[in-house]
C-alpha cells in the first residue's frame, strides 16, 4: 500500500486529499465508489490520483493549486451530503412524474363524468 494525492470534484468544487491504496486507479476508486450515480449527475464527477512520480508534472500543480485541501473524512462527509441531495432530487422528479400521470387520469375521469352529467 502506498499513499496517493487525489483531486476529486464534488458538486463543482475540487478537493485535494490523501488516500492509501494499492495503485493509482485504486486510489481514485476509493473516492469514486463513494459517490452515487443519479439520473442526471454523479456524487463524484471527476477524480485523479497522483503518486510521487506523477506529482512532478505540471498537470498536478495546475489542478492542485485550484483545489481545496481537505481531510479524507471531511471529503467523505461532503460526498455523502451530495449523494443525499442527488437521491432526493431523483425521488422528487420521479414523484412529480407520478403526480402528473395521476392528474391526467383524474382530468380524464373528470371530463368523462362531466359529459355524463350534461346528457
Residue, then its C-alpha position, 0 to 999 in steps of 0.5 A: x500500500x502506498x499513499x496517493x494525492x487525489x483531486x476529486x470534484x464534488x458538486x463543482x468544487x475540487x478537493x485535494x486529499x490523501x488516500x492509501x491504496x494499492x495503485x493509482x486507479x485504486x486510489x481514485x476508486x476509493x473516492x469514486x465508489x463513494x459517490x452515487x450515480x443519479x439520473x442526471x449527475x454523479x456524487x463524484x464527477x471527476x477524480x485523479x490520483x497522483x503518486x510521487x512520480x506523477x506529482x512532478x508534472x505540471x498537470x498536478x500543480x495546475x489542478x492542485x493549486x485550484x483545489x481545496x485541501x481537505x481531510x479524507x473524512x471531511x471529503x467523505x462527509x461532503x460526498x455523502x451530503x451530495x449523494x443525499x441531495x442527488x437521491x432526493x432530487x431523483x425521488x422528487x422528479x420521479x414523484x412529480x412524474x407520478x403526480x402528473x400521470x395521476x392528474x391526467x387520469x383524474x382530468x380524464x375521469x373528470x371530463x368523462x363524468x362531466x359529459x355524463x352529467x350534461x346528457 
